[in-house]
Amino acid sequence: MNTKTPKIKQRCRWAQKPAMIEYHDNEWGKPVHNDRALFEFLVLEGAQAGLSWETILNKRENYRRAFNHFDAKKISRYDQRKVRELLSDAGIVRNRLKIASSISNAQAFLEVQKQFGSFDRYIWQFVGGKPQKNNWAASQRLPARTDVSDAMSKDLKERGFRFVGTTICYAFMQATGMVNDHARDCFAR
């Protein structure tokens, strides 16, 4: 008779509910180099401002549908009719400023791609092209910002991006694996 109990995976404390566990286990902290995926995270992190990530994660598929699967070229051409359509879409955060920033950010994103060859090449320069690995204990509170996220935020704003404050930039860095903030005892570290 086997009396061994299955070993429970140790995760970062914030990953409690099924959607958050799925996100934690399969995405958070894993390096992203695809421009469309990077743009998606930039839009979603901006949409999160003042809300929980769980709220945005639960609306993610609606965002993909509503925002043409984060095709920056299409989003950059959204007109007032499309903005009205988005403002009436209960599946996303219906905030006029956040929707407008998604459009202007798409335009700025395309300019960065033109200048650097890819958004990936531009954004990863802030961490020297490789993930920064932190060494946090599960009980430690993660920072909301760093000098790197400050620099990223400042540069993005100078390039015309909006909803890219330093806290949003740090969350973006965590989401896209530019920084690995999994706790020391987390299996995903």
Backbone bond lengths (Angstrom), bond angles and torsions (degrees), N, CA, C in turn:
res aa  C-N    CA-C-N  psi(-1)  N-CA   C-N-CA  omega(-1)  CA-C   N-CA-C  phi
1 M - - - 1.446 - - 1.528 109.30 -
2 N 1.328 115.69 130.44 1.456 121.65 -179.74 1.525 108.66 -91.98
3 T 1.310 116.80 114.53 1.467 120.99 -178.80 1.521 112.29 -103.62
4 K 1.320 115.75 7.21 1.467 118.56 178.26 1.523 110.05 -68.43
5 T 1.322 115.27 133.74 1.457 118.60 174.25 1.525 107.32 -91.38
6 P 1.342 115.76 144.14 1.460 117.68 -179.10 1.530 110.51 -63.29
7 K 1.305 115.06 141.83 1.460 120.47 -179.51 1.533 108.50 -75.06
8 I 1.303 115.97 128.99 1.455 121.81 179.47 1.523 108.28 -85.67
9 K 1.328 115.02 132.87 1.464 119.49 178.27 1.521 109.75 -67.11
10 Q 1.316 114.96 131.04 1.460 121.29 175.92 1.526 107.55 -85.81
11 R 1.324 116.73 125.38 1.463 121.94 -178.70 1.527 110.46 -122.35
12 C 1.308 114.66 167.99 1.462 120.05 170.22 1.531 107.86 -59.36
13 R 1.306 116.75 144.09 1.464 121.96 -172.47 1.530 114.14 -59.01
14 W 1.319 118.46 -29.37 1.459 120.38 -175.53 1.523 112.77 -73.90
15 A 1.324 118.31 -15.70 1.469 121.81 -178.09 1.525 109.27 -88.10
16 Q 1.323 116.48 88.51 1.462 121.94 -176.19 1.528 113.16 -114.49
17 K 1.314 117.53 -43.98 1.467 121.41 -175.86 1.528 110.01 -90.61
18 P 1.335 117.08 155.91 1.479 120.09 -174.58 1.529 115.45 -49.42
19 A 1.321 118.59 -47.36 1.474 120.29 -178.90 1.524 111.21 -65.02
20 M 1.319 115.89 -38.61 1.460 120.01 179.72 1.531 110.92 -70.97
21 I 1.326 117.04 -36.58 1.467 120.94 176.98 1.525 109.75 -64.08
22 E 1.315 116.55 -46.20 1.475 121.71 178.90 1.532 110.47 -58.51
23 Y 1.329 115.85 -46.66 1.467 121.13 179.28 1.532 110.34 -62.81
24 H 1.323 116.33 -48.09 1.467 121.29 179.88 1.526 111.17 -57.82
25 D 1.326 116.11 -48.86 1.455 120.84 -173.22 1.524 113.48 -70.67
26 N 1.325 116.77 -30.34 1.462 119.77 -171.10 1.521 116.41 -113.53
27 E 1.334 117.68 -14.63 1.467 118.39 -176.16 1.526 114.81 -131.06
28 W 1.312 117.17 -51.88 1.458 121.50 -168.66 1.527 110.85 -58.18
29 G 1.299 115.46 124.18 1.458 120.37 177.32 1.516 114.80 86.95
30 K 1.326 117.85 -1.58 1.467 120.64 177.80 1.532 108.13 -91.60
31 P 1.325 117.77 130.34 1.463 120.70 -176.71 1.527 113.24 -57.82
32 V 1.325 114.55 130.49 1.463 123.15 178.68 1.526 107.70 -113.54
33 H 1.330 115.94 128.24 1.465 120.42 179.42 1.518 112.67 -126.19
34 N 1.309 117.67 3.65 1.460 122.61 178.88 1.529 108.80 -85.82
35 D 1.315 117.08 124.01 1.463 120.31 -176.13 1.528 113.33 -57.46
36 R 1.314 117.75 -42.31 1.466 119.68 -179.19 1.538 110.20 -63.56
37 A 1.319 116.89 -42.64 1.469 120.40 179.01 1.530 110.68 -65.88
38 L 1.321 117.30 -38.87 1.463 120.32 176.92 1.519 110.53 -63.06
39 F 1.338 116.89 -41.46 1.463 120.14 178.55 1.531 110.24 -65.17
40 E 1.324 116.79 -40.37 1.468 120.54 177.50 1.521 110.16 -56.69
41 F 1.320 117.17 -49.13 1.464 119.82 -179.72 1.525 111.64 -63.70
42 L 1.316 117.60 -36.93 1.460 120.67 178.46 1.528 110.47 -61.89
43 V 1.329 116.88 -45.07 1.465 121.24 178.76 1.530 110.53 -66.09
44 L 1.325 116.41 -46.89 1.466 119.79 -177.11 1.526 112.13 -65.95
45 E 1.327 117.31 -39.56 1.466 119.46 177.83 1.524 110.35 -64.74
46 G 1.318 117.49 -38.08 1.465 120.64 175.47 1.517 111.79 -65.10
47 A 1.323 116.69 -39.11 1.467 121.13 178.24 1.521 111.29 -65.58
48 Q 1.317 116.18 -27.70 1.465 120.93 -177.91 1.528 112.15 -70.73
49 A 1.306 118.91 -23.51 1.471 121.57 -174.69 1.530 111.01 -43.54
50 G 1.330 116.25 118.66 1.452 122.26 179.52 1.520 114.02 84.59
51 L 1.318 117.26 -1.04 1.464 122.30 -178.87 1.523 109.54 -124.82
52 S 1.313 116.51 176.64 1.459 119.99 176.68 1.526 109.62 -89.87
53 W 1.337 115.72 153.17 1.466 119.55 176.45 1.526 109.85 -64.08
54 E 1.309 117.10 -33.20 1.465 120.15 179.14 1.535 111.06 -59.95
55 T 1.321 116.94 -40.02 1.468 121.12 177.41 1.522 110.18 -58.94
56 I 1.320 116.49 -47.13 1.467 120.82 -178.69 1.527 110.44 -68.86
57 L 1.296 116.92 -42.11 1.464 120.83 179.56 1.529 110.50 -58.83
58 N 1.331 117.07 -39.59 1.457 120.88 178.80 1.527 112.51 -69.41
59 K 1.329 117.22 -19.21 1.466 121.78 178.74 1.534 112.32 -102.09
60 R 1.300 116.66 2.09 1.463 121.59 -172.12 1.531 113.40 -55.86
61 E 1.314 117.67 -46.97 1.469 120.08 -179.90 1.523 110.83 -64.27
62 N 1.332 116.67 -35.85 1.465 119.78 175.92 1.522 110.77 -64.61
63 Y 1.319 116.76 -39.82 1.470 120.94 176.34 1.525 110.50 -61.93
64 R 1.306 116.62 -44.32 1.470 119.76 -179.75 1.518 110.60 -59.37
65 R 1.326 116.02 -43.45 1.463 120.40 179.00 1.539 110.26 -66.29
66 A 1.313 116.34 -50.72 1.465 121.53 -174.41 1.524 112.79 -66.94
67 F 1.317 116.98 -32.09 1.466 121.74 -176.56 1.534 112.36 -108.10
68 N 1.327 116.62 38.87 1.467 121.95 173.68 1.527 112.61 46.10
69 H 1.313 116.38 45.51 1.470 122.03 178.72 1.525 111.81 52.19
70 F 1.322 114.48 34.55 1.472 122.98 175.16 1.531 112.60 60.86
71 D 1.314 115.34 38.58 1.467 121.85 172.98 1.531 106.80 -79.51
72 A 1.318 116.86 103.05 1.468 121.75 -174.42 1.529 112.18 -59.26
73 K 1.325 117.95 -35.36 1.477 120.08 179.21 1.518 110.76 -62.18
74 K 1.320 117.16 -44.68 1.470 120.43 179.06 1.521 110.73 -67.64
75 I 1.318 116.94 -45.16 1.461 120.33 -177.65 1.530 110.80 -63.54
76 S 1.318 117.25 -36.32 1.473 120.75 -179.20 1.526 112.22 -62.02
77 R 1.333 116.98 -18.55 1.469 121.52 -178.28 1.533 112.90 -104.04
78 Y 1.315 117.96 8.57 1.463 119.74 179.82 1.522 109.60 -60.34
79 D 1.337 115.76 137.79 1.462 121.91 179.03 1.533 109.98 -109.59
80 Q 1.327 115.62 -175.80 1.470 120.46 -176.78 1.529 112.09 -62.40
81 R 1.331 117.13 -33.07 1.462 120.27 177.56 1.528 110.10 -62.53
82 K 1.327 116.65 -43.63 1.460 121.20 179.25 1.529 110.65 -66.94
83 V 1.329 116.84 -37.72 1.463 120.40 178.03 1.529 109.45 -62.70
84 R 1.337 118.46 -43.85 1.469 121.28 177.49 1.525 110.80 -60.74
85 E 1.327 115.85 -40.69 1.471 120.88 177.65 1.531 110.50 -60.84
86 L 1.339 116.87 -44.76 1.461 121.08 179.67 1.531 111.27 -65.89
87 L 1.328 116.68 -38.39 1.466 120.58 -179.84 1.532 111.84 -66.62
88 S 1.310 117.04 -20.29 1.470 119.82 178.80 1.533 112.24 -98.97
89 D 1.334 117.58 2.70 1.459 122.20 -177.81 1.530 109.78 -88.85
90 A 1.335 116.62 105.73 1.470 121.76 -178.15 1.523 112.64 -68.08
91 G 1.322 118.07 -10.62 1.460 121.82 -178.37 1.522 113.97 -80.81
92 I 1.328 116.55 -9.24 1.468 121.18 179.40 1.527 108.87 -124.84
93 V 1.315 116.49 175.05 1.466 121.02 174.46 1.529 106.32 -78.44
94 R 1.317 115.54 116.94 1.470 120.79 -174.76 1.522 110.34 -91.85
95 N 1.298 114.85 71.79 1.450 122.05 -179.94 1.528 106.87 -118.76
96 R 1.321 115.44 118.17 1.471 120.83 -174.74 1.529 112.40 -56.38
97 L 1.328 117.32 -42.29 1.468 120.33 -178.24 1.536 111.56 -67.03
98 K 1.330 116.60 -39.43 1.469 120.02 179.34 1.527 111.06 -68.66
99 I 1.311 116.90 -38.65 1.468 120.44 177.47 1.524 109.80 -66.22
100 A 1.328 116.89 -45.55 1.472 120.65 178.90 1.526 110.57 -61.66
101 S 1.328 117.11 -38.01 1.466 119.26 -179.86 1.526 110.95 -67.48
102 S 1.322 117.62 -32.37 1.465 120.16 177.00 1.528 110.73 -61.45
103 I 1.321 116.23 -38.30 1.467 121.03 179.68 1.524 110.78 -71.31
104 S 1.323 116.90 -48.93 1.468 118.98 -179.61 1.531 110.39 -68.00
105 N 1.326 117.47 -32.69 1.460 120.00 176.87 1.523 111.05 -67.64
106 A 1.320 117.31 -34.50 1.472 120.17 176.01 1.526 109.68 -62.79
107 Q 1.323 116.84 -41.02 1.464 120.97 178.55 1.528 111.04 -64.78
108 A 1.328 116.08 -44.68 1.475 120.43 178.33 1.527 110.64 -65.88
109 F 1.317 117.03 -38.45 1.465 123.43 178.51 1.531 109.77 -59.01
110 L 1.322 117.27 -45.37 1.467 121.32 179.50 1.526 111.43 -63.68
111 E 1.322 116.64 -36.31 1.469 120.88 177.00 1.532 110.63 -65.56
112 V 1.328 116.86 -41.96 1.463 120.56 177.83 1.528 109.85 -63.15
113 Q 1.323 117.11 -42.94 1.472 120.35 177.58 1.524 110.37 -58.44
114 K 1.319 116.05 -42.52 1.467 120.78 179.96 1.535 110.68 -62.84
115 Q 1.317 115.61 -44.57 1.456 120.80 -176.39 1.531 113.11 -72.25
116 F 1.336 117.89 -39.60 1.469 121.27 -173.12 1.531 114.02 -106.63
117 G 1.322 116.85 -6.26 1.458 120.28 -177.77 1.513 112.35 91.46
118 S 1.331 116.88 -29.13 1.465 122.78 174.15 1.522 108.47 -163.56
119 F 1.317 115.62 153.95 1.455 119.63 175.08 1.525 109.39 -67.82
120 D 1.317 115.50 -34.97 1.474 121.65 178.16 1.530 110.54 -55.25
121 R 1.309 117.20 -48.65 1.469 120.52 -179.20 1.529 110.60 -60.84
122 Y 1.316 116.11 -40.65 1.459 120.88 179.76 1.539 111.35 -66.34
123 I 1.336 116.95 -54.24 1.459 120.02 -169.35 1.525 112.84 -70.75
124 W 1.326 117.38 -35.66 1.462 119.78 -178.37 1.522 112.97 -73.34
125 Q 1.338 117.95 -12.74 1.471 119.48 177.19 1.530 111.14 -63.37
126 F 1.317 117.11 -23.91 1.463 120.38 -178.20 1.531 112.26 -67.19
127 V 1.330 116.91 -21.47 1.473 120.71 177.80 1.525 110.57 -118.53
128 G 1.309 116.38 22.44 1.461 120.38 177.35 1.520 113.94 66.84
129 G 1.335 116.94 22.36 1.459 121.19 175.77 1.519 115.46 83.10
130 K 1.330 117.23 -0.25 1.471 118.22 179.18 1.531 109.98 -140.35
131 P 1.330 116.20 151.87 1.466 119.51 -177.03 1.520 113.02 -61.46
132 Q 1.307 115.55 141.38 1.456 121.73 171.02 1.524 106.64 -87.75
133 K 1.301 116.95 130.97 1.468 120.49 -178.14 1.522 108.76 -110.44
134 N 1.311 115.23 116.48 1.456 120.35 178.13 1.518 109.80 -91.90
135 N 1.308 115.98 170.05 1.464 121.14 -173.93 1.531 109.29 -131.34
136 W 1.339 116.13 67.08 1.449 121.01 -175.10 1.522 111.42 -91.36
137 A 1.318 115.80 142.03 1.460 121.14 169.40 1.533 106.66 -80.14
138 A 1.314 116.64 151.90 1.469 120.93 -178.51 1.525 111.67 -56.06
139 S 1.323 117.07 -30.88 1.463 120.82 -177.60 1.528 113.23 -81.45
140 Q 1.322 117.41 -11.65 1.468 119.89 -178.16 1.521 110.96 -78.52
141 R 1.294 114.97 145.06 1.463 121.37 175.80 1.530 107.70 -84.77
142 L 1.318 116.08 128.34 1.464 120.32 179.86 1.516 110.27 -72.70
143 P 1.318 117.05 149.73 1.466 118.85 178.65 1.528 110.55 -68.93
144 A 1.312 116.17 152.92 1.465 121.20 176.54 1.526 110.77 -90.92
145 R 1.327 115.38 -16.05 1.461 120.86 -178.31 1.520 108.41 -159.11
146 T 1.319 116.42 162.90 1.464 122.32 175.54 1.525 107.99 -142.39
147 D 1.302 116.80 174.08 1.466 120.10 175.29 1.525 110.52 -59.94
148 V 1.326 116.49 -36.20 1.473 120.00 179.66 1.527 110.71 -67.34
149 S 1.331 116.98 -44.25 1.477 118.40 179.03 1.534 110.56 -67.38
150 D 1.335 117.10 -31.06 1.471 120.37 174.49 1.534 110.18 -61.47
151 A 1.321 115.66 -47.08 1.479 120.64 -178.71 1.525 110.37 -65.52
152 M 1.331 116.90 -42.06 1.460 120.85 179.34 1.527 110.12 -62.24
153 S 1.313 116.63 -47.54 1.462 121.62 179.99 1.526 110.95 -58.05
154 K 1.308 115.87 -47.26 1.475 120.90 -179.37 1.522 110.82 -60.23
155 D 1.322 117.21 -45.57 1.458 120.95 -178.16 1.530 111.56 -68.09
156 L 1.327 116.59 -42.19 1.469 119.52 178.15 1.529 110.27 -61.10
157 K 1.317 117.60 -44.35 1.461 121.33 179.53 1.526 110.93 -61.31
158 E 1.339 117.07 -41.33 1.464 120.66 178.38 1.526 111.57 -63.39
159 R 1.324 116.70 -24.80 1.465 121.90 178.77 1.525 112.27 -90.89
160 G 1.336 117.54 4.24 1.451 121.53 175.25 1.519 115.97 97.81
161 F 1.323 118.39 4.84 1.461 120.68 178.28 1.527 109.64 -76.61
162 R 1.338 115.39 150.80 1.467 121.83 177.19 1.522 109.32 -128.29
163 F 1.311 116.13 162.04 1.463 123.08 -174.37 1.525 109.74 56.06
164 V 1.315 114.36 46.12 1.465 121.89 179.12 1.526 110.23 -132.26
165 G 1.332 115.28 46.49 1.460 119.69 175.39 1.521 109.69 -65.17
166 T 1.305 115.97 169.57 1.461 120.43 -175.03 1.529 112.99 -61.14
167 T 1.334 118.52 -35.58 1.466 121.16 178.48 1.528 110.26 -67.79
168 I 1.312 116.79 -42.12 1.470 121.15 176.82 1.527 109.22 -63.04
169 C 1.312 117.07 -42.79 1.468 120.33 179.49 1.524 111.50 -62.77
170 Y 1.336 117.03 -39.61 1.463 118.10 179.57 1.528 110.69 -66.99
171 A 1.322 117.04 -41.15 1.474 120.31 176.59 1.527 110.19 -62.03
172 F 1.330 117.08 -38.52 1.468 122.10 176.26 1.532 109.95 -61.98
173 M 1.318 116.53 -43.80 1.468 120.98 178.97 1.525 111.09 -61.53
174 Q 1.322 116.72 -41.15 1.466 120.38 177.86 1.526 110.83 -65.38
175 A 1.324 115.65 -46.27 1.467 120.76 -176.73 1.520 112.22 -62.36
176 T 1.329 116.29 -37.75 1.470 120.69 -174.17 1.522 113.01 -96.25
177 G 1.319 116.88 8.76 1.458 120.36 175.53 1.514 115.02 75.60
178 M 1.320 117.57 12.08 1.463 119.60 175.35 1.528 109.03 -67.85
179 V 1.320 114.66 -26.85 1.451 121.45 174.58 1.532 106.76 -133.23
180 N 1.309 116.78 136.49 1.455 121.58 177.97 1.525 107.20 -103.28
181 D 1.322 115.28 105.64 1.469 120.83 -178.24 1.519 112.26 -108.05
182 H 1.340 117.90 19.46 1.460 119.23 174.72 1.525 108.33 -62.94
183 A 1.320 116.12 139.40 1.463 121.27 178.97 1.532 110.06 -61.55
184 R 1.322 115.53 155.00 1.470 121.50 -179.30 1.519 112.68 -53.31
185 D 1.325 117.11 -37.36 1.463 119.80 -176.84 1.527 113.85 -92.09
186 C 1.321 117.38 5.59 1.468 121.79 -179.73 1.535 109.76 -80.35
187 F 1.329 115.90 134.34 1.466 119.42 -179.15 1.529 112.07 -63.05
188 A 1.334 118.15 -25.70 1.469 121.43 -176.30 1.527 112.82 -81.85
189 R 1.300 117.39 -4.69 1.463 121.33 -179.05 1.500 109.24 -64.57
